[in-house]
Amino acid sequence: MESHLNDHYDCIFIIKGNLLPKFFYETLKNKYPDSFFIQYHWDDIDIASSAGVKETFQYFDRILCYNVLDAEKYKMLFRPFFFCGDLEQSVAKNIDLFFIGSYSISRYNTVKSLFALNDLTGFRLKKHFYINPAVYIHDKLPLSDLGQFNYSKMSYSRMVQYIKQSRCSVDIPFEGQQGLTTRSFESIPFRTKIVTTNKNIRFYDFYSPENVQIIDSQNPIVDLDWLRTPFKSVDAELIMRYSLDSWISDVFRS
C-alpha cells in the first residue's frame, strides 16, 4: 500500500481519528515531517465513542471541532457543520413539521412524546425514523411499533428536498450530545424553522427565537402559534458561512 503514496503532501487531514493506532500517526509524522497536519472533530470530545481521541492531539498542527463548548474547553478552533445543495427558495412549503433521524431509545421516546403531547390536527407532518432491523430485534421493541420506523436510509438529496419543503424541522440530538447536529445547518439556509432539544443552539450566530424553538426532551411541548408564524430572514452572508465551500476554506486555511 505504501508504494501508492507520494513522497510529499502539503496537508494531511484526519477526521476525529481516535480509532487510528499511535504507530500510524508516528509513521505519518516520520514520513511527512514537512506536511501540515489537520484534525476535525464532528463528535463531542468527551463522549464514549471518542475515547482516546485526546491522545492524538499531539500529532496535529491545527485542530478544529464542531462543538462550541469543546472549542473553549480544549482551546480548539470552532468550526460548525455545513449545508450542501443550492439555495433555491421557490420550493413550496407543503410540510409543516419534518423529522428525520436514526434510532436511539432516548430520541425515540422524545419523538413519540412530541407527537403525542401536541395537538397536531390539521398540520402536515412527515417523519422518517430509521432503525436497523437487527437493532429492533435486539432492543425487543414491541411489534405494535413496527409502523413507526423506516428500515432503509433516506438519501441525502431527498432529505434536503424535504427540508426545503418544510416550514419546520425537528432536531433531536442523541442523549448527552452538546454540539449541534447537521439538521440545524441544513434548515436555516432553506428558510426552515427548527424545533430542537439542544439548548446550546443559543450560542450560534444564526440563532433567533423567531426561527428556533427549544423544547424539553422530557416534556416536548411545541408552541404551535410560533409554528404558524413566518420565518425571519437571515442575512445571506451569515448563511454562506455554513456552506460546504466555506467549511472547506476554514478547515484548510493555513
JODA-V176191 format. One line per field, one symbol per residue. ss: DSSP state (A for helix, B for strand, O for the rest). phi: phi as a letter, one per 40 degrees, with the letter a starting at -180 (. if undefined). A space follows every 10 residues. Layout:
# JODA-V176191
ss: ???
phi: ???
This chain:
# JODA-V176191
ss: OAAAOOOOOO BBBBBOOOOO OAAAAAAAAA AOOOOBBBBB BOOOOOOAAA OOAAAAAAAO OBBBBOOAAA AAAAOOBBOO OOBOOOOOOO OOOOBOBBBB BBOOAAAAAA AAAAAAAOOO OOOOBBBBBB OOAAAAAAOO OOAAAAAAOB OOOOOAAAAA AAAAABOBBB BOOOOOOOOO OAAAAAAAAA OOBBBBOOAA AAAOOOOOOO OBBBOBOOBO OOOAAAAAOO OOOOOAAAAA OOBAAAAAAA AOOO
phi: .ccccccabc abbbcggccc cdcccccccc cbcccccbbb bbbccccdcb dgccccdccb cabbacbccc dccbfcccac cabbhcbdbc cccbbcbbbb accacccccc cdcdcccbcc dgccbabbbc acdccdcccf cccccdccbb bbcccccccd cccdcbcabb bbccdgcccc ccdccccdcb fbcbbacccc cccbcccacc bbbcbcccac cbcccccccc ccdbdcccdc cbccdccccc cccc
